[in-house]
Amino acid sequence: MKNIFLLLAAVLFTITSVKGQILTNKQEQYTEADSLRGSLRPERAYDVLKYHLQVQIDPDERFISGFNTITFKAEEDLPIMQIDLFENMQIDSIMHGNHQLAYTRKFNAVFVEFEEALRSEATDSIQVFYSGNPLVAKNAPWDGGFVFKKDDDGNPWIGVAVQGTGASLWYPNKDHQSDEPEEALIEIAVPNGLTNVSNGRFVGKTDLENGYTRWSYKVNNPINNYDIVFNIANYVHFQDTYEDLDLDFYVLPYNLEKAKKQFAEVIPMMECFYEKFGEYPFQEDGYKLVETPYLGMEHQSAVAYGNYYKMGYLGRDLSGTGIGLRWDFIIIHESGHEWFGNSITSNDIADMWIHEGFTSYSEAVYIECRWGKEDALKYLEGIRKNISNKSPIIGDYGVNSEGSGDMYPKGANFLNTLRSIYNNDDLWWKTLKDYSLTFKHKTIDTKTVEDFFNAPIELDLQPVFDQYLRNTTIPVLEFQKKGKQIQYRWKTDVTNFKMPLDVFINKEEIRLYPSNTWKELPKKVEDLDDIAVNEIEFYIKTNIIK
């Protein structure tokens, strides 16, 4: 999760290179470091199969040390392998079996040199030993890093959030969203008396007899690098179930009763999301909600919660309608990411709208399940005030660039507009659920999304996708009076734009099929004021030319 109000300037256009820097029309300069992180170079031609991360965390020194064993399959002959680890972190050694490998570093990229090139299709592993003081976040989760706090009883309370910044901030990995390990073993050693909660199933703890206890968790599903986390505190644990799904909750002791009341919302949320999106996509790993010293994040099977047990978003309603104060924003939004972002992941962070647009739409889906479609539409209309429409919601590819923060509210309103274009709720809900199930545990791109939602209806939606995702403005429906006739058309950046929508003429709802050329209304209208456009179900603007 990123700040919904943080609008990141981004746009998808032609990229050119000038003096080693990559420029785009959003007037950003990309460096070689951005390309090393964001592009799939030959040195990254391998598929990660498993991480075994074993780390000890010293709260007093804010120091970590340990290793990550990276098991992988070479996709091409691989003489040199790129992994990623922030340059402020020390690499102590890189082992390949019993042999220590040479390596070079450039920015946050580490180039590991094999004694003999690994052959294509070979499965192998390296073990990276490392240590250091990782970056501390100034304001997590909006900037990446560790969070070192004390709870009200003076106990250490530590977490990490690295979406966007990158998991290589604290452990070595292939830091690109297109490649997720199929499984992970996460072992975190913390001072005795504290608990660590990580992703997946708890498999045991070991007293290391040095003042530390190692807590081990096994992830049995593909997991994005930035989702792999630890949560360290003096936690208490309670649990529940939904159907066959284990629900585990970890909170600070003095918040236990508040948590039992607040977290009861997980059950109706699961009921809704199971119906609309399919069953929880990480059944084998269970669902955990963990109290954290920062607002929240969608950490897979260990969702971070820091909303202070308030309704809304820190007690505020992002829609300004009052509807957002009926439910806990962090529980619903971050859990929605389990389907959209964690199960279905974008190959490149330029397509992060696939995470945030669908998850923001899941908020409205939850409202509709609980309180009906009318309130869901009011909520969606309300969050439009947070849309700037200053830059597109798709970013630049290959340089680790997200699109505009509009991907949250604009993405949600765009999806609701698609639903209205479908004009068939049974088909819409079937398509949305099929999308969730078809691409479960997969990484995809925007083209995949477009093709999938284009297929069930006869209309070509490509111009609609282009206008909403790749341009800043939204479609404007124009009306004018020409003699005794009233005409209408779309004004858009995209040429040959066609999108049906509903209008009310003398309170009678009819569907129009505008294009970029003027058409005459199918019904006689005496006055332009007799026309009302259904702007609550279609995210558009209307302009009456008089």
Secondary structure as the mmCIF struct_conf table of DSSP 4:
data_model
#
loop_
_struct_conf.conf_type_id
_struct_conf.id
_struct_conf.beg_label_comp_id
_struct_conf.beg_label_asym_id
_struct_conf.beg_label_seq_id
_struct_conf.end_label_comp_id
_struct_conf.end_label_asym_id
_struct_conf.end_label_seq_id
TURN_TY1_P TURN_TY1_P1 ILE A 4 PHE A 5
STRN STRN1 THR A 16 VAL A 18
TURN_TY1_P TURN_TY1_P2 LYS A 19 GLY A 20
STRN STRN2 GLN A 21 LEU A 23
TURN_TY1_P TURN_TY1_P3 ASN A 25 LYS A 26
STRN STRN3 GLN A 29 TYR A 30
HELX_RH_AL_P HELX_RH_AL_P1 GLU A 32 GLY A 38
BEND BEND1 SER A 39 SER A 39
HELX_RH_3T_P HELX_RH_3T_P1 PRO A 42 ARG A 44
STRN STRN4 TYR A 46 ASP A 58
TURN_TY1_P TURN_TY1_P4 PRO A 59 ARG A 62
STRN STRN5 PHE A 63 ALA A 74
BEND BEND2 GLU A 75 GLU A 76
STRN STRN6 LEU A 78 ASP A 84
TURN_TY1_P TURN_TY1_P5 GLU A 87 ASN A 88
BEND BEND3 MET A 89 MET A 89
STRN STRN7 GLN A 90 HIS A 96
TURN_TY1_P TURN_TY1_P6 GLY A 97 ASN A 98
STRN STRN8 HIS A 99 GLN A 100
HELX_LH_PP_P HELX_LH_PP_P1 LEU A 101 LEU A 101
STRN STRN9 ALA A 102 LYS A 106
TURN_TY1_P TURN_TY1_P7 PHE A 107 ASN A 108
STRN STRN10 ALA A 109 LEU A 118
HELX_LH_PP_P HELX_LH_PP_P2 ARG A 119 ARG A 119
TURN_TY1_P TURN_TY1_P8 SER A 120 GLU A 121
STRN STRN11 THR A 123 GLY A 132
HELX_LH_PP_P HELX_LH_PP_P3 PRO A 134 LEU A 135
STRN STRN12 VAL A 136 VAL A 136
HELX_LH_PP_P HELX_LH_PP_P4 ALA A 137 ALA A 137
BEND BEND4 LYS A 138 ASN A 139
TURN_TY1_P TURN_TY1_P9 ALA A 140 TRP A 142
BEND BEND5 ASP A 143 ASP A 143
STRN STRN13 GLY A 145 LYS A 150
TURN_TY1_P TURN_TY1_P10 ASP A 152 ASP A 153
BEND BEND6 GLY A 154 GLY A 154
STRN STRN14 PRO A 156 ALA A 161
TURN_TY1_P TURN_TY1_P11 GLN A 163 THR A 165
HELX_RH_3T_P HELX_RH_3T_P2 ALA A 167 LEU A 169
TURN_TY1_P TURN_TY1_P12 TRP A 170 TRP A 170
BEND BEND7 TYR A 171 TYR A 171
STRN STRN15 ASN A 173 ASN A 173
TURN_TY1_P TURN_TY1_P13 GLN A 177 SER A 178
BEND BEND8 GLU A 182 GLU A 182
STRN STRN16 GLU A 183 PRO A 191
TURN_TY1_P TURN_TY1_P14 ASN A 192 GLY A 193
STRN STRN17 THR A 195 SER A 198
BEND BEND9 ASN A 199 GLY A 200
STRN STRN18 ARG A 201 ASP A 207
BEND BEND10 GLU A 209 GLY A 211
STRN STRN19 TYR A 212 VAL A 219
BEND BEND11 ASN A 221 ASN A 221
HELX_RH_3T_P HELX_RH_3T_P3 ASN A 225 ASP A 227
STRN STRN20 PHE A 230 ALA A 233
BEND BEND12 ASN A 234 ASN A 234
STRN STRN21 VAL A 236 TYR A 242
TURN_TY1_P TURN_TY1_P15 GLU A 243 ASP A 244
STRN STRN22 LEU A 245 VAL A 251
HELX_RH_3T_P HELX_RH_3T_P4 PRO A 253 ASN A 255
HELX_RH_AL_P HELX_RH_AL_P2 LEU A 256 GLN A 262
HELX_RH_3T_P HELX_RH_3T_P5 PHE A 263 GLU A 265
HELX_RH_AL_P HELX_RH_AL_P3 VAL A 266 PHE A 277
BEND BEND13 GLU A 279 GLU A 279
TURN_TY1_P TURN_TY1_P16 PRO A 281 PHE A 282
HELX_RH_3T_P HELX_RH_3T_P6 GLN A 283 ASP A 285
STRN STRN23 TYR A 287 GLU A 291
BEND BEND14 PRO A 293 LEU A 295
STRN STRN24 GLY A 296 MET A 297
TURN_TY1_P TURN_TY1_P17 GLN A 300 SER A 301
BEND BEND15 ALA A 302 ALA A 302
STRN STRN25 VAL A 303 TYR A 305
BEND BEND16 ASN A 307 ASN A 307
TURN_TY1_P TURN_TY1_P18 TYR A 308 TYR A 309
BEND BEND17 MET A 311 MET A 311
STRN STRN26 GLY A 312 TYR A 313
TURN_TY1_P TURN_TY1_P19 LEU A 314 GLY A 315
STRN STRN27 ARG A 316 ARG A 316
TURN_TY1_P TURN_TY1_P20 LEU A 318 SER A 319
BEND BEND18 GLY A 320 GLY A 322
HELX_RH_3T_P HELX_RH_3T_P7 ILE A 323 LEU A 325
BEND BEND19 ARG A 326 TRP A 327
STRN STRN28 ASP A 328 ASP A 328
HELX_RH_AL_P HELX_RH_AL_P4 PHE A 329 GLY A 336
TURN_TY1_P TURN_TY1_P21 HIS A 337 TRP A 339
STRN STRN29 PHE A 340 PHE A 340
TURN_TY1_P TURN_TY1_P22 GLY A 341 SER A 343
STRN STRN30 ILE A 344 SER A 346
BEND BEND20 ASN A 347 ASP A 348
HELX_RH_3T_P HELX_RH_3T_P8 ILE A 349 ASP A 351
TURN_TY1_P TURN_TY1_P23 MET A 352 MET A 352
HELX_RH_AL_P HELX_RH_AL_P5 TRP A 353 TRP A 371
HELX_RH_AL_P HELX_RH_AL_P6 LYS A 373 GLY A 382
HELX_RH_3T_P HELX_RH_3T_P9 ILE A 383 ASN A 386
BEND BEND21 LYS A 390 SER A 391
BEND BEND22 ILE A 393 ILE A 394
TURN_TY1_P TURN_TY1_P24 TYR A 397 ASN A 400
HELX_RH_3T_P HELX_RH_3T_P10 GLY A 405 MET A 407
TURN_TY1_P TURN_TY1_P25 TYR A 408 TYR A 408
HELX_RH_AL_P HELX_RH_AL_P7 PRO A 409 TYR A 422
TURN_TY1_P TURN_TY1_P26 ASN A 423 ASN A 423
HELX_RH_AL_P HELX_RH_AL_P8 ASP A 425 THR A 438
TURN_TY1_P TURN_TY1_P27 PHE A 439 HIS A 441
STRN STRN31 LYS A 442 ILE A 444
HELX_RH_AL_P HELX_RH_AL_P9 THR A 446 ASN A 454
TURN_TY1_P TURN_TY1_P28 ALA A 455 PRO A 456
BEND BEND23 ILE A 457 LEU A 459
HELX_RH_AL_P HELX_RH_AL_P10 GLN A 462 ARG A 470
BEND BEND24 ASN A 471 THR A 473
HELX_LH_PP_P HELX_LH_PP_P5 ILE A 474 PRO A 475
STRN STRN32 VAL A 476 LYS A 482
TURN_TY1_P TURN_TY1_P29 GLY A 483 LYS A 484
STRN STRN33 GLN A 485 LYS A 491
BEND BEND25 ASP A 493 VAL A 494
TURN_TY1_P TURN_TY1_P30 THR A 495 ASN A 496
STRN STRN34 LEU A 501 ILE A 505
TURN_TY1_P TURN_TY1_P31 ASN A 506 LYS A 507
STRN STRN35 GLU A 508 LEU A 512
BEND BEND26 ASN A 516 THR A 517
STRN STRN36 LYS A 519 GLU A 520
BEND BEND27 PRO A 522 LYS A 523
BEND BEND28 GLU A 526 GLU A 526
HELX_RH_3T_P HELX_RH_3T_P11 LEU A 528 ASP A 530
STRN STRN37 ILE A 531 VAL A 533
TURN_TY1_P TURN_TY1_P32 GLU A 535 GLU A 537
BEND BEND29 PHE A 538 PHE A 538
STRN STRN38 LYS A 541 ILE A 545
#
